[in-house]
């Protein structure tokens, strides 16, 4: 065997042992009528998944859910967390999307398209957790808050630490700069940054 071939084979064997085998076990353990996995979903490390019996989690083909702090170029503060913990809530993650050490918490519906890059420590939420309750602020702690669906279209890139708030749609191909807070819709093929995030550049989509 050529010397250059042996390290490549060893690397593939290590990856199979470290990620592919645990991924297969996790898919079998978690799959059920309300949790659906496509082909070749890869779990790096162990995520935290909480899905209400009357909610749904749908993960497409070739999705990577990375909770492994040793295999990413910035620090992951926590494992991936996927929560759909209210009746009727839905999380959908499209094929070939990569999610790194981030939280997706749906009260109603969060849709993430295909080929998205969700960098480390992002927070994607469709509900606020509590009502404003300014008429009786002492009761605020006892409220649960409403929800507005979030849509992240195909090929969106969220930089590390991005927060996506309820009711937002991020258009296809857009990039959200690190540590931005998305409070309103972002059009397709845009670069947005800041708190609140604003569009600083739009790129013409290629023909076809």
Order of alpha helices (4+ residues) and beta strands (2+ residues): alpha-alpha-beta-beta-beta-beta-beta-beta-beta-beta-beta-beta-beta-beta-beta-beta-beta-beta-beta-beta-beta-beta
